[in-house]
Amino acid sequence: MGITINRKNILFKPKLDRVLARRFNLSPERSKRIIERVMKLSDEKKNALITQILRNYARRHRSVLNVLERNFKLKAQELKDLQIDAKKLTEVEKLLIGSYFTMEYSIEAAAYFNPSIVFSPDQSQTHEGEKRVILSFRAVGEGHLSSIVFRSGIIDKNLNIELDEVGILLDKPKHVKNYRYKKDDFIEKLMQMHTVQDDIQEIIEKKLTDTFTYDELMRFVKEIEEDNEMTHDNQILMHQIMWLASSHYEISYSLDTSISERVIFPISDTEKNGIEDARFVAFKSEKGNTTYYATYTAYDGHTILPKLLSTKDFINFKVQPINGKIANKGAALFPRKINGKYVMLCRIDGENSYVSFSDSITNWHGEIHLVAEPEFPWEFIQVGNCGSPLETEKGWLVITHSVGPMREYVIGAMLLDLHDPSKVLGKLTEPLLFANEEERNGYVPNVLYSCGQIIHNNQLILPYAYSDHESTYATICLDELLNTLLEEGNP
């Protein structure tokens, strides 16, 4: 295989001092005992203790006071049960109580992997041959909880990426549940997830208005529960309704944060066990406007839900579920419409690669075509994509992943027709990359994986993770790769 591959000796490593201050959950009874112990301390001891806490933690968080105050307010019921008037507590007492229900969470401590890369919307202060880029990573901390984190930097004319300084004052977004749902789409998605009996479906359809907000839906559900006899299955259904509704939200970050300080942490019930493998792409509309989309998998510990993240500035984000046949892991959006339709790579059966077409970016009920299935020994278990296709003069370049013996994940490539991406022009007959001796050991051994690439100075820039541990990147001569794909032809 005559392809020049240059593994760059530039590593993207986690920073263990990047921590979020999260709520520390304890039962009401334990919480009350803790509050009683705090209140029995002398004023001198309370003052000394809060001084120590602020000295040790203020520099690690953007506003630790706000965090402690927020977690104190979450104990309003326990205070009421103890007959403690929160209004009469001193500021020190409030902060001290809040500190016992706060914990630090190191978002990157376990793994830092599955990167994607896009050109930044901000290309200021760059020189000839340089581009400003944004990388995203799947970061995993305690409990294998995944979030999306970002790094920014410059890729120079020599294909070296120099990252900007990484901030440690992590910022959690403002959470706004202001999405307006459409009844027909909402019920359709609900029925995909849950078998709905005709009688309760009729009740739901009558209760819901044509469009509704999250708060209105909460009221509708409460009224349904009060006005009807709820079987066990119907109670589960009501829970599923609110679970699904929580999957739509919008988030925004403070303008004075660097992009590396913005963490997309699980917010809704649908993703409480993690946000996995965001595939970012710069999507260009027919009017020439660019929106950055990312397809990712939300996981609640039992069910996966494919979701779509969108932003124009990496400050304000909108999140919504993806409906339809492609509701599985590994969806990747093409960077523009083709023949007037949105196009998505997907793996609807967990084994083969497909391409799907739709008139809607979130509802995928249209035609779907098989484009690749396991053929070579190194892909007998499954084949899939490593991110959104890249447009070249010779076709859509798709970087792929495959799983073979010993559950080895390798990276390959295929080429799809520009006008009909269901047509395969070529596919590599050997892996492009597989884990070498330095890369094969880690959290999950023998795995190479990527979630998105770019083309820069006629080179493919391929960031990838090794063994679900850390990340790096390789550069590959684009012309050599395309010529090899066309020479090897259809599989």
SVG drawing of the C-alpha trace seen along z (x, -y; Angstrom):
<svg xmlns="http://www.w3.org/2000/svg" viewBox="-60 -39 67 52">
<polyline fill="none" stroke="black" stroke-width="0.4" points="0.0,0.0 1.8,-3.1 0.5,-5.6 2.9,-7.8 1.7,-7.9 3.4,-10.1 2.6,-9.5 3.2,-12.8 5.0,-12.7 2.6,-15.2 0.3,-13.8 -3.0,-15.2 -3.0,-14.3 -5.5,-14.8 -4.9,-17.3 -5.8,-15.9 -6.2,-19.3 -9.2,-20.1 -12.1,-19.5 -15.7,-20.3 -17.4,-20.9 -20.5,-18.6 -23.2,-17.9 -22.4,-15.1 -25.6,-13.1 -26.4,-11.6 -29.7,-10.3 -32.0,-12.8 -31.3,-11.0 -27.6,-11.1 -27.8,-14.7 -29.7,-15.8 -27.1,-14.2 -24.3,-16.0 -26.1,-19.3 -26.7,-18.8 -23.0,-18.1 -22.1,-21.3 -24.4,-23.4 -22.9,-22.0 -19.5,-23.5 -18.4,-26.6 -18.4,-29.8 -14.6,-29.9 -14.4,-26.4 -16.9,-27.2 -14.9,-30.3 -11.6,-28.4 -13.1,-25.6 -14.6,-27.7 -11.4,-29.7 -9.5,-26.5 -12.0,-25.2 -11.9,-28.5 -8.1,-28.6 -7.8,-25.1 -10.5,-25.3 -11.1,-28.9 -8.3,-28.8 -9.6,-25.5 -13.0,-26.9 -14.5,-29.9 -16.7,-30.7 -16.7,-28.1 -18.9,-30.4 -21.7,-30.1 -21.3,-26.3 -21.5,-26.0 -24.5,-28.3 -26.3,-26.3 -25.7,-23.0 -26.8,-24.5 -30.1,-25.5 -30.6,-21.9 -30.9,-20.9 -34.0,-23.1 -36.2,-20.1 -33.7,-18.7 -33.3,-22.1 -37.1,-22.3 -37.3,-18.8 -34.7,-19.9 -36.7,-23.0 -33.8,-25.2 -34.7,-28.6 -32.4,-29.0 -32.9,-32.8 -31.4,-33.0 -28.2,-31.1 -25.0,-33.1 -23.2,-33.2 -20.4,-31.0 -22.9,-28.4 -24.6,-28.3 -21.3,-27.9 -20.1,-25.3 -23.2,-23.2 -23.0,-23.4 -19.4,-22.2 -20.4,-18.9 -22.6,-18.2 -20.1,-19.2 -17.4,-17.1 -14.7,-17.6 -14.9,-15.5 -11.8,-15.1 -13.4,-15.0 -10.4,-13.6 -8.9,-11.3 -9.7,-7.9 -9.4,-8.5 -9.0,-11.2 -9.9,-9.8 -11.9,-9.7 -11.0,-13.1 -12.5,-15.0 -11.2,-18.2 -12.7,-21.1 -11.4,-24.5 -12.3,-27.2 -14.9,-29.9 -12.2,-32.3 -9.3,-32.5 -7.8,-35.7 -4.0,-36.1 -2.9,-33.2 -0.1,-33.3 0.2,-31.8 -0.2,-28.1 -1.7,-28.1 -5.2,-27.4 -6.8,-27.8 -8.5,-24.5 -10.8,-23.2 -10.4,-19.6 -13.1,-17.8 -12.4,-14.8 -14.4,-12.3 -13.2,-12.7 -13.9,-10.1 -13.7,-10.4 -14.8,-8.5 -17.6,-6.0 -16.8,-6.0 -18.9,-9.1 -18.2,-10.7 -18.3,-14.4 -17.2,-16.5 -14.2,-18.7 -12.4,-21.0 -8.9,-22.2 -8.0,-25.0 -4.8,-25.6 -2.9,-26.3 -1.9,-23.8 1.1,-25.3 2.4,-24.8 4.6,-21.9 1.4,-20.2 2.4,-20.6 -0.5,-21.4 0.4,-23.7 -2.4,-23.9 -3.4,-27.1 -2.9,-27.2 -5.4,-24.9 -7.6,-26.6 -8.4,-24.8 -11.3,-27.0 -14.0,-24.8 -17.3,-26.3 -20.6,-24.4 -23.2,-26.0 -26.5,-27.6 -29.1,-25.0 -32.2,-26.3 -35.2,-24.0 -37.0,-26.3 -37.4,-23.9 -40.9,-23.8 -41.9,-20.3 -44.1,-19.2 -46.8,-16.7 -46.6,-14.5 -42.8,-14.1 -42.7,-13.6 -45.4,-10.9 -43.6,-9.1 -40.3,-9.0 -42.1,-7.9 -43.7,-5.0 -40.2,-3.9 -39.0,-3.6 -42.1,-2.2 -45.1,0.0 -48.0,-2.3 -51.5,-0.9 -54.2,-2.4 -56.3,-3.7 -53.4,-5.6 -52.1,-6.8 -55.5,-8.4 -55.4,-10.1 -52.0,-11.5 -52.8,-12.7 -56.0,-14.5 -54.1,-16.1 -51.1,-17.4 -51.4,-20.6 -49.9,-20.8 -46.7,-22.3 -45.7,-22.5 -42.8,-23.4 -41.2,-21.2 -43.0,-22.9 -46.4,-22.5 -45.6,-18.8 -44.9,-18.4 -48.4,-19.8 -50.0,-17.5 -48.4,-14.4 -49.5,-15.3 -53.1,-15.8 -53.0,-12.5 -51.8,-10.7 -54.5,-12.4 -57.4,-11.9 -56.7,-8.2 -56.1,-4.9 -52.4,-4.3 -51.2,-0.7 -47.6,0.1 -46.9,0.0 -48.6,-3.4 -46.5,-4.8 -43.4,-3.7 -44.7,-5.4 -45.2,-8.7 -41.6,-8.4 -40.5,-7.8 -42.3,-10.8 -40.4,-13.1 -37.2,-11.2 -37.6,-11.9 -38.5,-15.5 -35.3,-16.1 -33.3,-15.2 -34.0,-18.6 -32.2,-21.6 -30.0,-24.6 -26.9,-25.6 -24.6,-28.6 -21.3,-29.6 -19.8,-32.8 -18.0,-34.9 -15.0,-35.3 -14.2,-31.5 -11.7,-30.0 -13.0,-27.1 -10.9,-24.6 -12.9,-25.6 -16.3,-24.8 -17.3,-21.3 -20.5,-19.7 -21.3,-17.5 -24.3,-15.1 -27.4,-17.2 -30.5,-15.4 -31.8,-12.0 -31.1,-10.5 -27.4,-11.0 -26.8,-10.7 -24.3,-7.9 -22.4,-9.7 -22.0,-11.6 -20.1,-9.4 -18.1,-9.9 -19.1,-13.4 -18.4,-13.6 -18.1,-17.3 -18.5,-18.6 -18.6,-22.1 -21.9,-22.0 -22.4,-24.5 -25.9,-25.5 -27.2,-26.1 -26.9,-29.9 -23.2,-29.4 -23.7,-29.7 -21.7,-27.4 -23.2,-25.6 -21.1,-23.2 -23.0,-19.9 -22.0,-17.0 -23.7,-13.6 -23.2,-11.8 -24.6,-8.9 -26.4,-9.6 -26.5,-6.8 -28.6,-6.5 -27.2,-3.2 -29.9,-1.2 -30.8,-2.9 -28.8,-4.7 -30.2,-7.7 -28.5,-9.4 -28.5,-13.1 -27.5,-16.2 -25.5,-19.1 -25.4,-22.3 -23.5,-25.6 -22.2,-28.5 -19.8,-29.9 -18.9,-27.1 -20.5,-29.3 -24.2,-28.6 -25.3,-25.0 -28.6,-23.4 -29.2,-19.7 -32.0,-17.5 -32.6,-13.8 -32.3,-12.2 -35.3,-10.2 -35.8,-7.4 -34.0,-4.4 -30.5,-5.5 -31.2,-5.5 -28.0,-3.6 -24.4,-4.4 -22.0,-5.9 -24.0,-8.4 -21.9,-10.9 -23.4,-13.9 -22.1,-14.8 -20.9,-18.4 -23.5,-19.7 -26.7,-18.6 -26.5,-16.3 -29.2,-16.6 -31.3,-18.7 -31.2,-16.2 -29.3,-15.8 -27.1,-12.7 -25.8,-10.6 -23.5,-7.7 -24.8,-5.2 -24.7,-1.7 -28.3,-0.6 -27.6,3.0 -24.3,2.7 -22.4,4.5 -22.5,2.8 -22.2,-0.7 -25.1,-2.5 -25.9,-5.9 -29.2,-7.5 -31.0,-10.5 -33.6,-12.8 -35.4,-16.1 -35.0,-16.8 -31.8,-16.9 -33.4,-15.3 -35.9,-13.0 -34.5,-10.1 -37.3,-8.0 -36.2,-8.2 -34.2,-5.9 -31.2,-4.0 -28.5,-2.0 -25.8,0.5 -22.4,-0.8 -19.9,1.5 -20.1,4.8 -17.4,7.0 -15.2,8.4 -11.6,8.7 -10.4,10.7 -9.6,7.4 -13.3,6.3 -15.2,9.6 -16.9,8.3 -18.1,4.9 -17.4,1.9 -18.2,-1.7 -17.1,-5.3 -14.6,-7.5 -16.4,-10.7 -18.0,-12.8 -16.9,-12.4 -14.5,-14.8 -15.2,-16.3 -12.4,-15.9 -12.4,-16.3 -12.4,-12.6 -15.2,-11.7 -16.3,-11.7 -13.4,-10.4 -14.6,-8.4 -12.2,-7.3 -13.5,-4.0 -13.0,-1.8 -13.2,2.0 -13.1,4.7 -11.3,8.0 -9.7,10.8 -8.9,10.2 -11.3,7.2 -8.7,5.1 -9.9,1.8 -8.1,0.6 -8.6,-2.5 -9.2,-2.2 -10.7,-4.3 -13.3,-4.2 -14.3,-6.6 -17.9,-7.4 -19.3,-9.1 -19.8,-12.8 -23.2,-12.9 -24.4,-9.5 -22.8,-8.6 -24.5,-5.2 -22.0,-4.2 -18.6,-3.0 -15.7,-4.0 -13.0,-2.3 -12.1,-0.8 -8.7,0.0 -7.8,3.7 -5.4,3.3 -5.8,1.2 -4.5,-2.4 -3.5,-2.4 -3.4,0.2 -2.1,0.0 1.7,0.3 3.5,1.6 3.5,-1.9 -0.3,-2.3 -1.8,1.1 -1.8,0.8 -4.3,-1.3 -7.8,-1.3 -9.1,0.8 -6.2,2.4 -5.6,2.7 -8.1,-0.1 -7.5,-2.9 -10.4,-5.3 -11.2,-8.7 -14.3,-10.9 -13.4,-13.4 -10.6,-14.7 -9.7,-17.7 -7.7,-18.3 -4.9,-20.9 -2.3,-21.7 -3.3,-18.7 -2.7,-16.4 -5.2,-14.4 -5.0,-15.4 -6.2,-12.3 -6.4,-12.7 -7.0,-9.4 -7.1,-7.8 -5.1,-4.7 -6.4,-2.1 -9.1,-4.5 -6.3,-6.2 -4.7,-9.2 -4.8,-10.8 -2.4,-11.8 -2.6,-12.4 -1.2,-11.3 -0.8,-13.0 -1.3,-11.2 -0.7,-12.4 -4.1,-13.0 -3.2,-12.3 -1.6,-9.0 -4.6,-7.9 -7.1,-8.9 -5.1,-7.3 -4.8,-4.0 -8.5,-4.0 -9.3,-4.4 -6.7,-1.9 -8.0,0.8 -11.5,0.0 -14.8,1.4 -14.4,4.2"/>
</svg>
